[in-house]
Structure formats: C-alpha cells, structure tokens
Amino acid sequence: MPGFAIEVRDLTKRYGALTAVDGLSFSVQAGKVTGFVGPNGAGKSTTLRMMLGLDRPDAGDARIGGRHYRTFHEPARTVGALLDAEAVHPGRRAVDHLLWMARYNGIPRSRVTAVLEQVGLAAVARKRVGGFSLGMRQRLGIAGALLGDPPVLILDEPVNGLDPEGIQWIRGFLRSLAAEGRTVLVSSHLMGELQDTADHLVVIGRGRLLADTGVAQLLEQVSGGRTEVRTPARLAAVDALANAGATVAVTGPDTLTVTGLDPERVIAALTGAGVPFTGIAEHRAALEDAYMALTREHTTFATTDGDGTWT
Ligand SMILES: Nc1ncnc2c1ncn2[C@@H]1O[C@H](COP(=O)(O)OP(=O)(O)OP(=O)(O)O)[C@@H](O)[C@H]1O
C-alpha cells in the first residue's frame, strides 16, 4: 500500500461574515489513524469537504498524495470517503446501492461482495436501507468508502450514534486499515470517541488549529503523571506502591490513582510484591479534560476578540 499523506495548508473558507475555516494547516500521515476533533461547528466537515473537492477554499489548499482531489482520474481508487451515512435512499437494497456506486466509479462488481463481508453486512445485503439501524448505515457508508480499495480514508463522524458493540468494531476496523499502511482520517466532536482509536490528533476550534499532537504525547502531557490501577487486593497494592515511593489515593472499591511512579514502575512494584492487578492505565479522564480546556480557552479567546458566541 503506497503511503499517501494529506497536506492542508493555510486553508480558509468563509460563508458571508463567518470564517468557518481560518488559515488551517496540518498534515495526516499514512499508516496511522488521525482523529480530527473539535466541537460542533468547529469547521471539521467544511475542511473535509474541501479536501474532497466538494467546496472551494477561499484561500490555501488541501492535497492528497501531493495532488488536488479533483485531479484524480479515478478518485474512489485513491480516496474513500464517508460524509453522511444518512444520504442513501431508504428504498434501496444495500447491495444495489454498492453496485450502483461500483458501476459509477468503474469498480468491478466483485468488490461489492468483498466490502459487504468486510464490514459485516453480507447477511443483510438484500435488505432495504430504510430498515437499517444507524450503526448498519454507518457500516454501509464505510463499505462504500472501501469499494475502490483506496489508500486514503476520510470518514466524517463514523462513530456518531453507534452502540458500544459498534464502537468496539469500528475501533478495531480503523486500526486494522491503518496497520495495512492506509491513511485514515476520522472526525468526531467527542474526544472520548477517538482517544482509544487514534494515534494522532488534530484539534480545531472555530476553524483554527488548537493542537496537532500524538495521543500518547498529549496523554503524557496532561495525565500529570497519574496512573490508574485496578486491583482486587487494594490494601496490599497501597502498601506495595507506597513502599516504592508512590503517593496513592483510593478512588473506588477496586481502583487506585497513583502519582510519583510511571506506569512501568507501578507494574514492577506490584509484580515484585506479588500483588494481583487487572488493569493499569494512564489517567484517561485527563485527555477529555485537556480537550475541554483547549476548546474552552479558545472560546474565551474568541469572546475577548469581540466576535461573539461559540457555535
Ligand atoms: N453551506 C454553508 N453555509 C453557511 N454556513 C455554513 C455552511 N456550511 C457550514 N457552515 C457554518 O460553518 C461552520 C462550520 O461548520 P462545519 O459543519 O464545518 O462544522 P463541524 O465542525 O463539522 O460541526 P459538526 O460537528 O456540527 O458537524 C458552522 O458555523 C456552520 O454553521
């Protein structure tokens, strides 16, 4: 799978007095899941639409593998996109929708069977889309994006409205696509939807870049060195960790929050003292907190800048 990066440079889009995307620059690498995060109205969909040649920028540009989307002869073979899972006619059968897409894009029919299998919809291929749950429609949208076996996938809010099982599925699926060397860009307005899926995060607010960072780096930066430990032997764990020099707070019947020891040393201290544990994680809530802080700061900035409310 050739590596296709996405490069966004000084991208700007105005709707009348509103600057929906404001001098945005970032790049998206192949072989990773990149989360594109921002509150509602931050400009995510507008940015994705400009990448896909559906909206024309007022300034700057977005290139995929060094080229503008519109210049691709067979774009579906390079870029697969899911913008709106609701956009399929409800009277259509899933397989017919994909066959129509395949014909339109010059893709062999055999790919339709392959992608239906890939997204787990083979058994309902002949059912009408109107009877599909939102999760099934999201899967169908992803199947459509995969038809051309593209090296680049751009998915707008694919996790939105999924049940926990659907969320688990999509996480694993996106990660497997990235592991094949594909470029996977996935948007969400919720950090929680992406923090366990994405390797990298691009955070925007009011059309501007707020952060462009690895998930691990951001987590390290914001977790304040806190590690959560889940253990059935709470008291023994407190002793072992305190002996190793950590500060330990009991945060639940079987959970502890540890500061002053990195996760590797927490594991070493527990294992060395023979204390059982069922989970060790950097402080996950911290990422959500950081996201809230980033976007809140930006709201304050926007307000003091004199240009009104947060949409
Ligand atoms: N065609 C349009 N005409 C006028 N304003 C628009 C248009 N499209 C988007 N906007 C405005 O541009 C801003 C950015 O919208 P956009 O849909 O890109 O945000 P988003 O981050 O994708 O939000 P959401 O998570 O709600 O989808 C919003 O204030 C929106 O109302």
Residues whose N, C-alpha, C, O or C-beta is under 5 A from the ligand:
A	BS01	LIG	Y15 A20 G38 P39 N40 G41 A42 G43 K44 S45 T46 T47 H189 T311
